[in-house]
Amino acid sequence: MIKNKKLRSVLFIILTVFIARFAYKYSPKRIEFLGHYEKVGAHRVNSIEKLTAALDYFEIIELDLVYFSESQTLDVGHPPAPSISLTFEKYLDAIPKDCRPFLWLDIKNLTSENASEVLNRISLLLKKRQYLFEKLLIESQHPEALELFNDTGFQTSYYLPVGLSKKPTSEQDSAIETIQLALSKNKKMGVSSNYLDYEIMSKNFPKRQKYVWKIDGLTFNNYSPTRKILKDTTVKVVLSRFRSFKGNR
């Protein structure tokens, strides 16, 4: 009898932990973000279904775009995932007029060569819908492509090289020198990276607006660093992983 009770207790604990982990995985509210939800956004919202779900919880939405010059369209998607033929135009039309979030646009192929085309296309779509330019962040790995957007009233961010904090000191110093040179040419441009690179961002670009993503799970080691990031007034957005039961891509 005692053994059966112990077995039931162990099974109950295991089941409780499993349910808690599942609930946390799909919960839009995270313990580490408490008290700072106004700057927390939904990461990689690349379908209408996921957008609809995210708008119930977030005022900041991040999505990925690829520009096709032949058709002058912006395709919503994150390569190498196959396209679902969802244009940015259709995406904007799915946003209710009384619930317009701040949009973080990660434009995967934005360069100085197509910046003017992309700017004209986005501007046209926004003006048609009376969507304010200042409610968008334009992000690119090519900082030279962002100047036109800043001049037009958009917020912009330089998507920093991946894994700065993991690079050897010599490579890290060289990368930071290159980044600082690029930033010196655009005083309005922010910087964006994984939260693991926050200390580098804070030390080397202290006055720049910062946009970070924290899309891993909650651990003992990352709770305090996350809270520190959220309290930094130069950090404007922290992206959180958001899973929806439909359209999760």
C-alpha positions in Angstrom: 0.0 0.0 0.0 2.8 2.4 1.0 4.7 1.6 -2.2 1.6 2.3 -4.3 1.1 5.7 -2.6 4.8 6.6 -3.3 4.4 5.5 -6.9 1.3 7.6 -7.3 3.1 10.6 -5.7 6.0 10.2 -8.1 3.8 9.9 -11.1 1.8 13.0 -10.0 5.0 15.1 -9.6 6.2 13.9 -13.0 2.8 14.8 -14.6 2.7 18.2 -12.9 6.2 19.1 -14.1 5.3 17.9 -17.6 2.2 20.0 -17.7 4.0 23.1 -16.2 6.7 22.8 -18.9 4.1 22.5 -21.6 2.1 25.4 -20.3 5.2 27.6 -20.0 6.3 26.7 -23.5 3.1 28.0 -25.0 2.4 30.8 -22.5 2.9 34.4 -23.9 3.7 35.6 -20.4 7.1 34.8 -19.0 8.3 35.1 -15.4 11.5 36.8 -16.4 9.6 39.6 -18.2 7.2 40.5 -15.3 6.8 44.2 -14.9 8.2 45.1 -18.3 5.7 43.7 -20.8 5.4 47.1 -22.5 8.8 46.5 -24.1 8.4 42.7 -24.8 7.5 41.6 -28.3 6.5 38.4 -30.1 9.4 36.9 -32.1 9.0 35.5 -35.7 5.3 36.1 -36.4 5.3 35.0 -40.0 1.7 34.0 -40.6 -1.7 35.6 -40.4 -2.8 32.9 -37.8 0.1 33.6 -35.6 -0.3 37.3 -36.0 -3.9 37.1 -34.9 -2.9 35.1 -31.8 0.0 37.4 -30.9 -2.1 40.5 -31.0 -4.1 39.3 -28.1 -1.0 39.5 -25.9 1.7 41.8 -27.5 1.9 45.4 -28.7 5.2 44.6 -30.5 5.4 42.2 -33.4 8.6 41.0 -35.2 8.4 39.5 -38.6 10.8 38.5 -41.4 10.7 39.8 -44.9 12.4 39.1 -48.2 12.1 41.6 -51.0 11.6 40.5 -54.6 12.5 43.3 -57.0 10.9 41.6 -60.1 7.5 41.8 -58.6 8.2 44.6 -56.1 6.8 42.6 -53.3 7.8 41.9 -49.7 7.3 38.2 -48.9 6.7 37.3 -45.2 9.0 34.4 -44.3 12.3 33.3 -42.8 14.5 31.5 -45.3 15.2 28.6 -45.8 11.6 28.0 -44.8 9.5 27.8 -48.0 7.4 30.8 -48.9 3.6 30.6 -48.2 3.0 33.5 -50.6 2.1 35.9 -47.8 2.9 39.4 -48.9 3.5 42.3 -46.4 0.5 44.0 -48.0 -1.8 41.1 -46.9 -0.1 41.0 -43.5 -0.9 44.7 -42.9 -4.5 44.2 -44.0 -4.9 41.6 -41.3 -4.0 44.1 -38.6 -7.1 45.7 -37.1 -7.1 49.5 -37.5 -7.8 50.0 -33.7 -5.0 47.6 -32.7 -1.9 48.6 -34.6 1.3 47.2 -33.0 4.9 48.4 -33.3 6.4 46.3 -36.1 10.0 45.1 -36.1 10.8 44.2 -39.7 13.8 42.0 -40.2 14.4 42.4 -43.9 16.7 39.5 -44.8 18.0 40.8 -48.1 18.0 44.6 -47.6 21.1 46.1 -49.0 22.3 49.6 -50.2 21.4 48.4 -53.8 17.7 47.8 -53.2 17.2 50.1 -50.2 15.5 52.8 -52.3 13.1 50.3 -53.8 12.2 48.7 -50.5 11.7 52.1 -48.8 9.4 53.2 -51.6 7.4 50.0 -51.4 7.0 50.0 -47.6 6.2 53.8 -47.6 3.5 53.3 -50.2 1.9 50.4 -48.2 1.9 52.4 -45.0 0.6 55.6 -46.4 -2.3 53.8 -48.1 -3.3 52.4 -44.6 -2.3 55.5 -42.6 0.1 53.4 -40.6 2.7 55.7 -38.9 6.3 55.3 -40.0 7.5 55.7 -36.4 5.7 52.5 -35.5 8.2 50.5 -37.5 11.7 49.3 -36.9 13.7 48.5 -40.0 16.5 46.0 -39.3 19.3 44.9 -41.6 22.7 43.3 -41.5 23.8 46.0 -43.9 24.0 49.3 -41.9 24.7 51.4 -45.0 21.2 50.5 -46.3 19.5 52.1 -43.3 20.3 55.8 -43.8 17.5 56.3 -46.3 15.0 54.9 -43.8 16.2 57.1 -40.9 15.9 60.2 -43.2 12.3 59.2 -43.9 11.2 58.9 -40.3 11.6 55.2 -39.6 13.5 53.7 -36.7 16.4 51.5 -37.7 18.7 48.9 -36.3 22.0 47.4 -37.3 21.7 43.6 -36.9 25.1 42.9 -35.4 27.3 40.0 -36.5 26.1 36.8 -34.8 27.9 35.5 -31.7 30.0 38.5 -30.8 30.5 37.3 -27.2 31.8 33.9 -28.4 34.5 35.2 -30.7 38.1 35.3 -29.6 39.3 38.6 -28.2 41.2 39.6 -31.3 38.2 38.9 -33.6 35.8 40.5 -31.2 37.9 43.7 -31.1 38.1 43.8 -34.9 34.4 43.3 -35.3 33.6 46.1 -32.7 35.9 48.5 -34.5 34.0 47.8 -37.8 30.7 48.2 -36.1 31.7 51.5 -34.5 32.8 52.8 -37.9 29.4 51.9 -39.4 27.6 53.5 -36.5 29.6 56.7 -36.8 28.0 57.3 -40.2 24.4 57.1 -38.9 23.8 58.8 -35.5 20.1 57.6 -35.4 20.7 53.9 -36.0 20.2 51.5 -33.2 21.8 48.1 -32.7 20.2 44.6 -32.3 21.5 41.2 -31.2 20.9 38.2 -29.1 20.7 39.0 -25.4 23.9 37.0 -24.8 25.7 39.9 -26.5 24.1 42.6 -24.3 27.2 43.3 -22.2 29.2 44.0 -25.4 26.5 46.2 -26.7 26.2 48.1 -23.4 29.9 48.6 -23.0 30.7 49.6 -26.6 27.5 51.4 -27.7 26.1 52.7 -24.3 24.0 55.5 -25.8 22.6 53.6 -28.8 19.0 52.3 -28.7 19.1 48.6 -28.4 16.8 45.8 -29.6 17.4 42.3 -28.3 15.9 38.9 -28.5 15.7 36.4 -25.6 14.1 33.3 -27.1 15.5 30.5 -25.1 13.9 29.0 -21.9 14.1 30.3 -18.4 17.1 29.1 -16.4 18.7 30.1 -13.1 21.7 31.5 -15.0 19.7 33.8 -17.4 17.1 35.2 -15.1 19.2 38.0 -13.6 20.8 39.0 -16.9 17.3 39.3 -18.5 16.1 41.5 -15.7 19.1 43.7 -16.0 18.4 44.1 -19.8 14.8 45.0 -19.2 15.7 47.7 -16.8 18.1 49.4 -19.2 16.3 52.4 -20.7 18.3 52.2 -23.9 16.8 48.8 -24.5 13.6 49.5 -26.4 12.4 46.0 -27.3 13.1 42.5 -26.0 11.7 39.8 -28.2 10.2 36.7 -26.6 9.6 33.3 -28.2 5.9 33.0 -29.0 4.3 29.8 -30.1 0.8 29.6 -31.5 -1.3 26.5 -32.1 -2.0 27.6 -35.7 0.4 29.1 -38.2 3.5 28.6 -36.1 6.3 29.2 -38.5 
